[in-house]
Amino acid sequence: MTSVGTFGTLSLHMAVDTKSAPGNSANPSFLQKGSSSEVDDVTRALPHAVGPEKSLLSSMLQDPQEYIGVAIEEKLTKDHFYLPAHSTLFGFLVELFEGGQEVELVSLVQRLLDRGLLDRVGGPATLTDLYTYAPSPGHFRNHLQHVKDKFVLRSIIQNANAAIAQAYDAPDEVAALLDTVEQSTLAIREGSETNRAPTLKQSVNEVLEQFQALLAGEKGAQGVPTGFAELDRMSSGLKPGEMFVVAARPSMGKTSFMMNIVEHIVMEQKKPSMVFSCEMSAFQIVQRLVFSRAKFALSQLSRGFTPAKGDLQRIQRAALEIAGSKLFIDDTAGISINELRAKARRKKREEDIGFIAIDYLQLMKSRTKQAENSREREIAEISSGIKGLAKELGIPILILAQLNRGPESRSGKSLGVPRMSDLRESGSIEQDADMVGLLYRTAYYAEDAEEKEQKAGEAELVLAKNRNGETGHIPLTFIAELMRFESGAPAKDMEN
């Protein structure tokens, strides 16, 4: 892992099989000497805080408008309560609160009775006891934290037990199991297990808020700008949870196009970003970035060109800007989808990255048994894994992909023009991608030197799929000596 900017052991208790006789020779000797505490651990209740749970419910019954609202703001859910009766009652209180209905003890008993829930919460006597349990709600937030902490402990134990069971089953997909365990553990830390599914009301509110922001002209209401004006207009930027596939034949400039977008997001938008490069080293990536940003053709040095003072100043300035940015590069060759996801999650947690770029899909690996004998299956697992990661982290992911020889097999005006069907093992990629851009340069397919000179610099991105917007052709200019794309077609009098 390379940063371009500022460059637990989990101990799991193994439960002893108490049904085995102590003298059974099949048991290892160290298990035969287990103490009684080992057996006690098996029957211990999960961590809980019944008193604080009752205190929370008591405060909500006494002052529903104040404390049910606080509980919702603090993202308290039914799952946080250990006792099923408390969980049921809390869920019903929230339902009444969100429906704008009055929460009052007598009518509450009647509503619970009508819904067949009164016995499940313990009956009228239990409700009366809860109502008077906390004479003062002053410790509400403190008790709420106790309840949350116990829920976290229960989640850790349950996840650890599940991991132990799966590990003892000796799964063939060890890497996949490790990925699952890491994901579930991170979900506990981030609280995402209980807050992942928004209610319909929350989703509608988010839609209306975004609509109002768009009406007000707020740039933040759209996705992350790419720096290419027409692409940003058609896509409204790269949005959280979306996967953008940019595909092309070799030597079309896929990596340059990707790094132009990365540069804009990191340097202009100031968003921490991560690049996974399976093909180029971190040194090569940074070298491209520095000289492209400085607009200095490194190839000039091989021809004996001496940089002017202005060139040196631009190079130094570009180097300092990139060194001070929040760009992180991982150049692991043939990285697996599980390893990539683990590294991305960690960097999201540590640096709050807002964008990921991957170069490129067909160089990645999937270590599952199913993928060993099927390249199509392997590509499908990688593609769906990247899409799932984009949704999990809530950030856009751009991934490069290779096209087959389809563009070369065409003739006439269609020569070299890519189609979405040219994607290698394209079925799963087309399905998972939110946007698919097909990049090509017309000069590459010129029949003679004169035509090549005429078409020099011409490039195009065919936005073949756009799940949330229009599709079409986006003209670009490719400056070969700088390995850089710019918006719009090249000027007619452009000199090569």
Salt bridges, closest charged atoms under 4 A:
ASP41 OD2 - HIS13 NE2 3.55
ASP41 OD1 - ARG44 NH1 3.23
GLU53 OE1 - HIS86 ND1 2.84
GLU74 OE2 - ARG141 NH1 2.81
GLU74 OE1 - LYS148 NZ 3.97
GLU95 OE2 - ARG115 NH1 2.93
ASP129 OD2 - LYS54 NZ 3.56
ASP179 OD2 - ARG341 NH2 2.69
ASP179 OD1 - ARG345 NH1 2.92
GLU182 OE1 - ARG345 NH1 3.54
GLU182 OE2 - ARG346 NH2 3.11
GLU230 OE2 - ARG233 NH2 2.79
GLU263 OE2 - ARG293 NH1 2.79
GLU263 OE1 - ARG484 NH1 3.09
GLU268 OE2 - ARG293 NH2 3.17
ASP311 OD1 - ARG314 NH2 2.72
GLU321 OE1 - ARG293 NE 2.74
ASP330 OD2 - LYS343 NZ 2.77
GLU339 OE2 - LYS343 NZ 3.17
GLU350 OE1 - LYS347 NZ 3.94
GLU351 OE1 - LYS326 NZ 2.82
ASP352 OD1 - LYS348 NZ 2.97
GLU372 OE2 - LYS369 NZ 3.97
GLU378 OE1 - ARG375 NH1 2.72
GLU381 OE2 - ARG377 NE 2.94
GLU392 OE2 - ARG345 NE 2.74
GLU408 OE1 - ARG249 NE 3.17
ASP422 OD1 - ARG410 NH2 2.84
ASP434 OD2 - LYS387 NZ 2.63
ASP434 OD1 - ARG467 NH1 3.04
GLU451 OE2 - LYS455 NZ 2.87
GLU460 OE1 - HIS473 ND1 2.77
GLU470 OE2 - ARG233 NH1 3.01
